[in-house]
Amino acid sequence: MQTPPEHAYPTHWEADVVLRDGGTARIRPITTDDAERLVSFYEQVSDESKYYRFFAPYPRLSDRDVHRFTHHDYVDRVGLAATIGGEFIGTVRYDRINEQGLPAKNPEDDQAEVAFLVQDAHQGRGVASALLEHIAAVARERGIRRFAAEVLPANSKMIKVFTDAGYTHKRTFEDGVVRLEFDLEPTEQSMAVMRGREQRAEARSVQRLLAPGSVAVIGTGRTPGGVGRTALRSLLDSGFTGRVHAVNHAFPEDLQRLDPEDVPAVRTLREITDPVDLAVIAVPADSVPDVIRDCGEHGVQGVLVLSSGYAEAGPDGRERQRALLRQARSYGMRLIGPNAFGLINTAPDVRLNASLAPQMPGAGHIGLFTQSGAIGIALLSGLHARGPGDGGIAGISAFVSAGNRADVSGNDLLQYWYEDPDTDVVILYLESIGNPRKFARLARRTAAVKPVVVAKGARHNGTAPPGHAVPTVRVPDSTVAALMRQAGVIRVDTVTELIDAGLLLASQPLPAGPRIAILGNSESLALLAYDACLTEGLRPQRPRVLASAATPDDFRAALAEALSADGCDAVVVTAIPWVGEGAAVSPGGSEGAALADALRTAAAAHPEKPVTVVHLAMDDLAQTLAAPAPAPAPSAESSAPAPDQAARPEPAARTINPAPAPAPAPAPPPPPIPPAPSHFPRPPAPTGPPPTLAARQATPAREAEAGIPRRPRREPLRIPAYPAAERAVRSLAEAVRYAAWRREAADPGRVPEYDDIQEAAAGADIERLLDRLGPDVPTSRSVPVPPQDAEALLARYGIHTLPVLPAPDPDTAVRAAARLGYPVALKTTAPHLRHRPDLGGVRLDIAGEAELRRTYAELTDYLGSPEELRPVVQSMVPRGVDTVVRAAIDPAAGAVLSFGLAGAPSQLLGDIAHRLIPATDREVAEQIRSIRAAPLLFGWRGSQPVDTAALAELLLRVSRLVDDHPEVVGVDLEPVVVAAQGLSVLGATVRLARPPATTDLGPRRLPVY
C-alpha cells in the first residue's frame, strides 16, 4: 500500500467524463472546502434516495456527518464527487475495513466498504457507473482489492450498477439487506463493459452536436459579411430543419428579426425562451468566456467555437484555450474548436451546415473529419468535383473540422461513426494524435466494420501544429504508420489519395483477393494499369484490349465476361474516346453517358466484385458514373445482345503479353470477408425530431458483433472513375489489403500462456528494484536495471541470456574462458563500439589460452586500453542470423514490440517491424515475415532456415513481460542469434519507471492537454 506524503491532495484523480446522455461531468476528490456544496446537494436528494442510502429516514446531515464526509486521508477513507457547474450531482466514498467489517487498523487490510448517492435529477445518466470506475481505480492504487456494499433489495438501480460492472462478485442476503462483494481486479468482462459505456456515451455526445433541434449563432454581424453572418447564412441555405437564432449584444433593442434572413434576433441567450442545443460562437476570443458562461447557464448542450486567438497564437493563447475547455466542461458541454471551420450533417431530417463552407455537400455515406480548415475546404471541394449532389458517389454523411480540437477529436468521431448506419467509410485528416493508444484501439474496432482512411500531416518534424496542445510522440512516423496498419487503418499520404480511396470504398464492395482483370480500348493505358498493379503487389491478368472502334456494347460484353470469370476478383476498365468510321475523335456528350450505362449494366449483374474506371479525355463518363442513376434490373435478356445487334460481328479484341514474367498460377480464392461495410436499404426519412442513437437498433457495428451478415444497399450503382491508372490501381490495392486485414482480423490469434512464467515473483522483483534504484524517480523518468538483476528479471519470463564475464586484464580473461569453456568470444562493451562488429571490437572462435592472450593484446593495441574498451568474455553459440528484439513504452503511443535484423538492416535502413503490445501469436508470426530482410530467416539463396518458432516465442514472452508489468518501460535484446535449432540472447538491457497514475487501461476520462 502506498501512502503519499502528508496525504497530499491527489490531483491525478481529477477527471472529466462523458455521461450516458452525452453530457459531461467532472469527477474529483472531496475536500474540506466542500461542506456547503455537500449540504446543498443533500437537500436536493429525495427522501426515497436518502432512505436507500442510510436504510432509515435521514432528512438532513448533521455537522458530524458533514465533517466525516468531507474529511478524508485519501488512503483509508476516500470520497469522490461528480460535479456540473461546480455543484455536486453525485458522491461515492469508501472506508477501509477488516475481515470483521470494522474500520481497518492494519494497512495490509485490502477490503473497503463503498456507498453511493446520486441526485434524483441526474439518475439514469450513468453517474454512479462512472463514479464506480474511478473509485475502483483509486482503491486499487491504495492497495484495496475488494469492495463490499450493502443495498436494500428495493434499490434495484444500485444493485444493477454493481452487478453490471463486470467484476467478479458474490451476492448474499442477510437481515433484509443484499450484501455484494466484488474483486476490483479488472477482468475481460469489466473492460468490455467500460469500453462499451465509453463508446455509447462519447457517440451520443457527438450525435447531440450533429443533430441539434435548435442553433444559436452568437456574434452574428449586423451587416452581411463576417464570420458570424457567414455561418448563419450557411445554416439557413442548407435547409436546417431546426430553429435558428441570431445573437449579438450590439443588436438594437427594438430589433426583433434579422433581415434579409428573417430569423429571430436577440441580444443575449437569456432572451430565448426555448432550449438551445448548439451554440455557434463567432466573437473575439476575449469575449468568449462570457458567452460560454451564458451558454452554460442556459443549458446549451454543445458549443462550436469559430473564434481564433488561442493555442495557435502562442503561450498566452494556449492558456486561454485551456481555460476555455475547463469552463465549457464545467457546465457539462462538449466543445468543437476553437479556431474551428465547422460541422455538417447531411441527414435529410437535419440538414445542418454550421460551417464556413459556401455550399452544402451532397448527402452520401462518407464520414469526414479534419483538424485543418484549409484541408477541410480542399476535401469538400475535391469531393464535390468528383460527384456533386445528393446520392452522388462523393456524398458525405457528416463533416467535422475541429481546428485546435481542444475537446472533440477524431477519437470521438470514431466512436460515433462506429455504429452510425449512414456512414460506410471514415476519412480522417490528422495533424496530431493526442492519444495514439486510444486511437489505435478505436480505429481497430471501427475498421472491423467499415474502412478507416487516414492521412497525417506534420509527420516529419516531430511536433504538432501550434494550435494543438498535445504531448509529443517520441516514436518515429514509420512506427505510427506500422501501428495504424496493424489496426486496419488505410494510411495514405495526400488529400488526393484520401478522396480516391474513399470514393472506391464508399461505392464498391471489398475485393475477395488480388486477382485483377484489365480491359479497355487503349493498349498503352492498359499497360500502365498492368504495371501499376505489379507495383502495388497485385496479381494482374494479361490485359484485354478492345479495338479502337469498340462501342459501349462491346465494353459491356467484355466487362460481363471478366466479372463472371472465377479467377477475377476485381476489374479495371480503361477508356479513351473511341473512333469508328465517320466518327469524330471527340468524347462527345452522348458517348460518355452511353458507356457509363453499359458499364453499370454489366457491373450490376456481379455486385460482389468491384469495378473501377480509368479514363482519358472523357470527363462526361466520370460525371455520369458518379451521379445517381436507376439501377438496371438484371435479367437473362439484359445480358443477351439485342436482335439488331446479334448479327454484327464482334470487333477484334486481343490479349497483351506484357514483358514481365507470366502471371502466377491461379490460387484458390481466399475465404469470404467477414461482415463488411456495404450498402443496405435505407429506410425513408423519419419525421419529427432528429433520431437518437438509442433508437438506431440495427446498426452496422451491432449487426457485425451479432454475426449478422450485412445486406447490400439497394441503391443506384455508382462506379469510381480516375484520370490516371496509377491512382485507380492504388485505391484498388488499398481495398485489397484492407479486405485481407478484415479476413485476418476475424481470427486475430491469441496471447499464449506459458507455464514457466513467474508473474508474481517478477512483480516483487520490480518493486524491490524501483525502491532500490529510484525511490523518488518521477513517472516521466526511467532507470536502467543492473545487468545481473536484468538477467534475473528476464529469466522469470523464460528469457535466458548467455552469461558474460568481465575481462579487465588478460589473466582475468583467461580465468573467465576456463570457467565458461572454450571456444569463447572476446568483445568490447564500450558505448562507441557496442553492437559494431564491423569496427573490430568482436573476436570469435578463440580456441585456447594462447590465442586468447594474443587476441586480447591485438584488441587493446588496436582499439585502446582495457579501461576504455571494457572487454568481456562470452561462450560461443551456434551460428545463425543476428536479430534484435525491443519493447518500449511511449507515453502517448503505448507499448510497442519491435523486431529486425541486427546491424545495418535495422540501424541504417530502418528495416524494423512494430506491433502493439500485447501481441498475439498470429501478429508475431506476421511481424517476423514483414521485414524486407525476412528471406534471410527462411533459407535465402540456399542458406539454412533458422528457428523462427523459437524467435516468435521470444517475442511473445517479451510482449507478456511488458504487458503484465507497466513498470517495465524498455527491453532491448541485442543481438539475438537465431540458429537452425533454438536461439541465444547475447545481450540484454531493461529499464524501469514508476507507472503513470492513469493509462488507457484506467477508468474512462476525457483528455486534458
C-alpha positions, -999 to 999 in steps of 0.1 A, spaced: 0 0 0 14 34 -10 7 64 13 15 98 -2 35 123 19 12 141 43 -18 126 25 -15 153 -3 -45 161 -24 -43 136 -53 -47 159 -83 -43 130 -108 -77 116 -96 -95 145 -112 -111 136 -145 -137 148 -169 -161 121 -181 -189 118 -207 -221 106 -192 -246 83 -208 -267 110 -224 -237 127 -239 -232 155 -213 -200 158 -193 -193 159 -156 -161 164 -135 -151 138 -110 -127 149 -83 -118 141 -46 -140 157 -20 -121 182 2 -128 201 34 -139 231 14 -169 212 1 -191 213 32 -216 238 18 -218 220 -16 -224 187 2 -252 202 23 -268 218 -8 -265 186 -27 -281 165 1 -310 189 3 -319 182 -34 -319 145 -29 -353 129 -25 -364 112 8 -365 79 -10 -329 81 -22 -318 92 13 -336 61 27 -319 38 2 -285 53 12 -289 52 50 -316 25 54 -337 49 75 -353 83 72 -325 108 72 -338 142 63 -306 162 68 -269 158 75 -256 166 110 -225 187 115 -207 154 124 -219 138 91 -207 168 71 -173 167 88 -170 129 82 -180 131 46 -156 160 37 -125 150 57 -105 122 41 -70 109 43 -71 98 6 -58 64 16 -81 46 41 -110 70 36 -117 85 2 -147 104 -12 -152 114 -48 -178 138 -62 -193 142 -97 -199 179 -104 -215 201 -130 -212 238 -128 -192 234 -96 -222 217 -78 -224 181 -67 -246 157 -87 -233 125 -71 -209 112 -45 -191 80 -37 -169 71 -8 -151 41 6 -138 32 40 -112 5 45 -124 -23 67 -110 -55 82 -124 -90 78 -149 -84 106 -163 -53 87 -149 -29 113 -127 1 104 -92 -11 95 -63 -6 118 -38 -26 97 -26 -10 65 -25 -45 50 -63 -49 51 -73 -49 14 -111 -46 17 -133 -14 18 -170 -6 21 -184 15 -7 -216 37 -9 -231 60 -35 -256 88 -36 -268 104 -68 -291 134 -71 -325 122 -84 -325 147 -113 -293 131 -126 -302 94 -120 -302 74 -152 -273 94 -167 -247 68 -158 -232 90 -129 -229 60 -105 -213 38 -131 -187 65 -139 -180 70 -101 -176 33 -96 -150 31 -123 -130 59 -107 -133 49 -71 -123 13 -80 -91 27 -97 -84 48 -66 -89 18 -44 -65 -4 -64 -39 24 -63 -42 24 -25 -39 -13 -21 -75 -23 -18 -85 -54 -37 -122 -59 -28 -153 -38 -23 -183 -46 -1 -216 -29 -4 -249 -33 15 -280 -24 -5 -317 -26 2 -335 -51 -21 -358 -24 -34 -328 -3 -46 -327 -22 -78 -309 6 -97 -279 5 -74 -278 -33 -74 -277 -32 -112 -248 -7 -111 -227 -32 -92 -237 -63 -110 -234 -48 -145 -199 -35 -139 -183 -68 -150 -163 -75 -119 -163 -110 -103 -188 -106 -75 -207 -126 -48 -242 -117 -36 -257 -127 -2 -289 -118 15 -290 -114 53 -312 -94 77 -332 -79 49 -301 -65 32 -284 -75 0 -246 -77 5 -224 -76 -26 -187 -83 -26 -166 -80 -57 -130 -81 -66 -115 -49 -81 -90 -66 -104 -101 -57 -140 -115 -86 -159 -121 -90 -196 -158 -85 -190 -153 -54 -168 -130 -39 -195 -156 -47 -222 -183 -31 -201 -163 1 -196 -153 3 -232 -189 -2 -243 -201 26 -219 -174 49 -231 -183 43 -268 -220 49 -263 -215 80 -242 -190 96 -265 -210 87 -296 -241 102 -280 -222 134 -272 -212 138 -309 -247 129 -320 -261 158 -299 -237 182 -317 -245 169 -352 -283 167 -348 -294 198 -327 -330 208 -325 -320 245 -323 -289 265 -330 -279 300 -318 -253 319 -338 -236 341 -313 -217 370 -329 -239 374 -359 -229 406 -376 -254 434 -381 -244 437 -417 -237 410 -443 -202 395 -442 -181 384 -413 -177 350 -397 -209 350 -377 -231 362 -405 -215 337 -429 -221 309 -405 -258 320 -402 -261 322 -440 -247 287 -444 -270 273 -418 -301 288 -435 -291 279 -470 -286 243 -461 -322 239 -452 -316 232 -415 -348 216 -401 -345 231 -366 -348 265 -350 -322 292 -357 -315 323 -336 -291 352 -343 -275 366 -312 -254 398 -309 -253 421 -278 -249 451 -302 -283 445 -319 -307 474 -314 -332 468 -286 -362 471 -309 -348 446 -334 -370 415 -335 -359 397 -367 -327 399 -387 -331 409 -424 -329 396 -450 -325 362 -433 -358 367 -414 -346 349 -382 -353 359 -346 -326 383 -334 -318 387 -297 -291 405 -277 -284 376 -252 -293 339 -248 -314 348 -219 -340 363 -242 -345 329 -259 -373 311 -241 -368 278 -259 -339 254 -253 -307 259 -274 -288 227 -282 -258 241 -301 -242 275 -299 -220 286 -328 -196 312 -313 -180 338 -336 -169 366 -312 -134 378 -303 -115 355 -280 -116 380 -251 -155 378 -252 -158 340 -254 -157 333 -216 -188 355 -211 -205 337 -239 -196 303 -225 -210 313 -191 -243 324 -208 -244 291 -227 -238 270 -196 -264 289 -176 -289 285 -204 -284 247 -206 -267 246 -241 -255 211 -248 -225 219 -270 -205 248 -284 -188 253 -318 -161 280 -314 -151 295 -347 -131 323 -330 -93 323 -333 -66 336 -310 -60 305 -289 -31 280 -288 -22 288 -324 -14 324 -312 13 314 -286 17 306 -249 -9 331 -238 -34 317 -263 -26 282 -251 -36 292 -215 -67 309 -229 -76 276 -247 -71 255 -216 -93 279 -196 -120 277 -223 -120 239 -221 -122 239 -183 -151 264 -184 -171 245 -211 -167 212 -193 -176 227 -160 -211 232 -175 -213 197 -190 -208 209 -226 -187 194 -253 -166 218 -274 -156 218 -310 -127 241 -317 -115 267 -310 -104 280 -344 -128 255 -360 -141 255 -395 -174 239 -385 -196 208 -388 -221 195 -414 -247 168 -412 -265 159 -445 -292 137 -430 -325 147 -446 -341 152 -412 -313 175 -400 -296 193 -430 -271 211 -408 -243 233 -422 -228 250 -392 -196 259 -410 -179 284 -433 -183 261 -463 -201 281 -491 -224 253 -501 -240 222 -486 -222 190 -497 -243 162 -513 -256 135 -490 -238 102 -490 -220 76 -469 -186 92 -462 -178 105 -428 -151 132 -429 -130 146 -400 -102 172 -404 -82 192 -380 -73 218 -406 -99 241 -420 -78 245 -452 -77 208 -457 -114 206 -449 -121 230 -477 -99 211 -501 -116 178 -492 -151 192 -496 -142 209 -529 -125 177 -542 -154 155 -533 -179 180 -548 -159 180 -581 -160 142 -582 -197 137 -576 -219 167 -567 -254 164 -554 -273 141 -530 -268 105 -537 -237 110 -558 -206 89 -554 -188 116 -533 -217 124 -509 -209 127 -472 -229 117 -441 -212 142 -417 -182 165 -417 -163 180 -387 -134 203 -389 -123 207 -353 -95 233 -356 -74 232 -324 -95 203 -312 -92 212 -276 -120 187 -268 -139 169 -296 -113 150 -316 -110 122 -342 -114 97 -314 -149 110 -306 -159 108 -342 -146 72 -345 -169 64 -315 -198 79 -333 -192 66 -368 -185 31 -354 -223 24 -352 -237 52 -375 -258 34 -401 -254 64 -425 -216 62 -427 -199 34 -447 -164 49 -449 -145 71 -424 -119 96 -437 -96 114 -413 -70 141 -419 -49 143 -387 -21 167 -379 -16 153 -344 -29 124 -324 -34 133 -288 -39 98 -276 -25 73 -302 -31 43 -278 -68 50 -277 -68 60 -314 -54 26 -324 -79 8 -302 -109 27 -316 -96 26 -352 -91 -12 -350 -127 -17 -337 -142 6 -363 -121 -9 -391 -136 -43 -383 -170 -30 -396 -161 -2 -420 -130 12 -437 -110 39 -419 -88 60 -443 -62 84 -427 -37 109 -440 -15 125 -414 2 159 -417 32 171 -397 48 137 -399 85 145 -400 92 174 -377 82 156 -345 59 184 -333 22 192 -336 9 223 -352 10 254 -329 -27 251 -321 -26 215 -309 -16 213 -273 -8 176 -273 21 155 -259 48 149 -285 50 113 -296 86 101 -295 82 71 -318 90 79 -355 63 83 -381 72 49 -396 63 33 -363 30 52 -362 23 40 -397 30 4 -388 7 6 -358 -20 21 -380 -17 -8 -405 -19 -33 -376 -51 -16 -365 -66 -20 -400 -63 17 -409 -57 26 -446 -28 50 -444 -24 74 -474 -1 103 -480 -21 130 -497 -55 147 -498 -60 133 -534 -54 98 -522 -78 103 -494 -105 112 -519 -95 84 -543 -96 57 -517 -127 70 -501 -147 70 -533 -138 34 -542 -145 21 -507 -178 40 -505 -192 28 -538 -177 -7 -544 -177 -40 -525 -144 -52 -510 -124 -74 -534 -121 -111 -524 -85 -112 -535 -57 -96 -555 -65 -110 -590 -72 -81 -612 -87 -82 -648 -78 -52 -671 -97 -43 -702 -102 -13 -724 -97 2 -758 -62 16 -753 -32 -7 -752 -10 20 -736 -34 28 -709 -39 -9 -702 -2 -15 -699 1 14 -674 -26 -2 -653 -9 -36 -655 24 -21 -644 7 -2 -616 -9 -35 -604 25 -51 -602 40 -22 -583 12 -24 -557 17 -61 -552 -15 -72 -570 -18 -101 -594 -30 -86 -627 -42 -108 -656 -29 -101 -691 -48 -70 -703 -76 -75 -728 -75 -47 -754 -106 -40 -775 -105 -24 -809 -104 14 -811 -138 12 -827 -153 -7 -797 -187 5 -788 -204 7 -753 -220 -27 -760 -185 -42 -766 -174 -28 -733 -205 -42 -716 -198 -77 -730 -161 -76 -722 -168 -65 -686 -195 -90 -681 -172 -118 -692 -144 -106 -670 -166 -103 -639 -181 -138 -645 -146 -155 -645 -137 -174 -614 -101 -162 -615 -111 -125 -612 -116 -105 -580 -118 -70 -595 -118 -53 -628 -100 -21 -641 -117 -7 -672 -96 18 -693 -113 40 -718 -104 67 -743 -127 83 -768 -134 57 -794 -130 61 -831 -151 44 -858 -157 51 -895 -172 85 -898 -170 92 -861 -153 122 -847 -123 119 -824 -141 136 -796 -155 124 -763 -190 137 -772 -216 141 -745 -236 110 -756 -206 87 -758 -197 90 -721 -233 86 -709 -237 55 -732 -205 39 -720 -215 46 -684 -248 29 -688 -231 -1 -704 -206 -5 -676 -233 -1 -650 -254 -28 -667 -225 -53 -666 -214 -44 -631 -250 -47 -617 -250 -84 -627 -220 -91 -604 -224 -68 -574 -199 -88 -553 -169 -77 -574 -155 -41 -575 -151 -22 -608 -131 9 -613 -126 30 -644 -96 48 -658 -104 74 -685 -86 100 -706 -104 130 -721 -138 116 -711 -150 138 -683 -186 132 -691 -180 95 -685 -167 102 -650 -196 126 -642 -222 101 -654 -207 72 -634 -205 94 -602 -241 106 -604 -270 86 -591 -289 67 -618 -316 39 -618 -301 5 -612 -308 -18 -641 -328 -48 -632 -307 -78 -640 -323 -104 -662 -314 -131 -687 -325 -108 -715 -304 -79 -704 -272 -99 -708 -280 -110 -744 -274 -89 -774 -304 -71 -790 -318 -87 -821 -304 -59 -843 -270 -64 -828 -268 -102 -829 -256 -104 -864 -230 -77 -860 -195 -92 -857 -176 -85 -825 -147 -61 -831 -113 -77 -829 -100 -79 -793 -66 -91 -784 -47 -100 -752 -14 -83 -745 15 -104 -734 35 -79 -713 72 -81 -708 71 -93 -672 71 -129 -663 39 -148 -669 12 -143 -643 15 -167 -614 -6 -198 -612 -41 -192 -600 -46 -197 -563 -77 -208 -546 -100 -179 -537 -95 -165 -502 -121 -171 -475 -151 -147 -476 -147 -114 -459 -165 -111 -426 -195 -88 -424 -182 -58 -443 -192 -23 -450 -215 -24 -479 -247 -8 -489 -280 -16 -473 -315 -4 -480 -321 30 -464 -354 35 -447 -375 65 -455 -365 97 -437 -382 98 -403 -404 127 -393 -403 146 -360 -372 154 -341 -337 140 -351 -334 103 -341 -312 94 -311 -285 67 -312 -306 47 -288 -333 45 -314 -310 30 -340 -312 -6 -331 -298 -25 -362 -265 -6 -365 -237 -20 -387 -215 -25 -356 -241 -43 -337 -250 -65 -367 -214 -74 -371 -210 -82 -334 -240 -104 -336 -227 -122 -366 -255 -109 -388 -244 -107 -425 -250 -73 -439 -272 -70 -469 -262 -48 -499 -279 -15 -501 -303 -14 -530 -291 20 -542 -281 32 -577 -249 17 -588 -220 41 -589 -185 34 -603 -155 55 -594 -135 69 -623 -99 82 -622 -79 103 -647 -48 82 -641 -42 44 -640 -19 47 -610 -45 65 -589 -72 39 -597 -49 9 -590 -35 24 -558 -70 28 -544 -79 -7 -555 -48 -20 -539 -57 -4 -506 -91 -20 -508 -74 -54 -514 -51 -50 -485 -79 -38 -462 -100 -68 -472 -71 -92 -464 -68 -75 -430 -105 -80 -424 -102 -117 -431 -72 -120 -407 -88 -98 -381 -117 -123 -379 -91 -147 -363 -65 -124 -347 -48 -152 -328 -42 -155 -291 -18 -144 -264 -2 -177 -253 1 -188 -217 35 -202 -206 36 -224 -175 71 -212 -166 63 -175 -164 65 -163 -128 44 -131 -129 41 -125 -92 78 -131 -85 87 -107 -113 63 -81 -98 81 -84 -65 115 -81 -81 104 -49 -100 90 -33 -68 122 -41 -50 144 -27 -78 124 5 -80 126 10 -43 164 5 -45 172 22 -78 149 52 -78 126 56 -48 120 93 -58 121 89 -96 91 106 -112 69 88 -137 84 107 -166 119 92 -160 132 56 -162 162 40 -146 184 12 -160 185 -22 -143 219 -36 -134 229 -65 -157 226 -92 -132 192 -80 -120 180 -76 -156 190 -112 -163 172 -125 -133 140 -105 -142 141 -118 -178 145 -153 -165 112 -150 -146 96 -149 -181 117 -177 -195 141 -154 -214 176 -166 -206 207 -146 -216 241 -160 -222 265 -153 -193 290 -125 -198 322 -123 -176 342 -91 -174 378 -92 -186 397 -61 -174 431 -78 -180 445 -109 -198 447 -130 -167 411 -124 -158 401 -131 -194 418 -165 -192 401 -174 -160 368 -164 -174 373 -185 -205 383 -215 -184 351 -211 -164 329 -209 -195 348 -234 -216 365 -229 -250 358 -218 -277 349 -183 -265 343 -148 -278 362 -117 -267 341 -85 -271 343 -48 -262 313 -32 -244 324 5 -248 294 26 -259 310 37 -291 319 0 -301 288 -18 -287 270 -37 -314 296 -26 -340 314 -58 -351 325 -40 -382 349 -19 -362 368 -49 -350 356 -50 -314 344 -86 -315 367 -116 -319 351 -151 -323 360 -188 -320 390 -183 -297 401 -219 -291 427 -217 -263 446 -197 -238 475 -187 -261 451 -174 -288 431 -156 -262 461 -137 -248 473 -129 -283 438 -116 -293 435 -96 -261 468 -78 -269 458 -72 -305 424 -58 -294 439 -34 -268 468 -23 -291 444 -16 -320 414 0 -303 425 13 -269 432 5 -233 411 -21 -213 396 8 -193 383 23 -225 372 -9 -242 356 -27 -212 363 -62 -226 341 -92 -217 343 -129 -224 313 -150 -236 308 -185 -247 303 -192 -284 269 -202 -297 257 -219 -328 259 -198 -359 227 -182 -372 211 -149 -381 217 -119 -357 185 -102 -348 173 -75 -324 141 -76 -302 129 -45 -284 99 -33 -264 94 2 -254 65 23 -239 58 57 -255 37 78 -231 13 85 -260 16 56 -284 16 29 -257 37 -3 -256 53 -13 -288 71 -45 -297 98 -41 -324 119 -67 -344 145 -65 -371 179 -79 -381 208 -66 -361 232 -42 -377 228 -23 -410 193 -36 -419 177 -21 -388 202 8 -380 209 20 -415 179 11 -435 152 12 -408 140 -23 -416 121 -28 -384 86 -42 -378 64 -30 -350 34 -44 -332 12 -32 -304 15 -50 -271 0 -74 -262 8 -92 -294 -9 -124 -304 8 -154 -319 -6 -146 -353 6 -110 -352 41 -120 -342 44 -145 -370 33 -118 -394 57 -94 -378 87 -117 -384 78 -121 -421 71 -84 -427 106 -70 -427 123 -67 -460 152 -88 -449 130 -117 -438 142 -141 -466 175 -144 -446 155 -162 -419 138 -186 -443 167 -200 -464 176 -173 -488 198 -185 -517 203 -219 -502 212 -209 -467 198 -230 -438 164 -217 -425 165 -207 -388 142 -215 -359 115 -188 -364 92 -207 -340 117 -200 -312 120 -164 -323 82 -160 -322 81 -174 -287 108 -150 -276 88 -120 -290 57 -133 -272 75 -136 -239 88 -101 -241 53 -88 -250 39 -106 -220 66 -91 -197 58 -56 -207 21 -61 -208 20 -77 -173 42 -50 -157 37 -14 -168 68 -5 -148 89 -22 -175 93 7 -200 121 -7 -220 136 -41 -230 165 -44 -255 177 -78 -265 207 -75 -289 220 -95 -305 196 -125 -305 213 -152 -326 187 -174 -342 201 -207 -352 187 -237 -371 176 -250 -337 169 -226 -309 183 -191 -303 207 -173 -279 203 -139 -263 237 -125 -261 229 -90 -247 200 -76 -227 191 -43 -211 160 -34 -191 147 0 -179 121 5 -152 99 35 -143 70 42 -119 39 37 -139 18 68 -146 -13 72 -124 -37 67 -154 -34 50 -187 -58 40 -214 -64 9 -193 -77 30 -165 -112 45 -160 -126 64 -189 -118 101 -189 -116 129 -214 -81 141 -223 -67 174 -210 -37 188 -229 
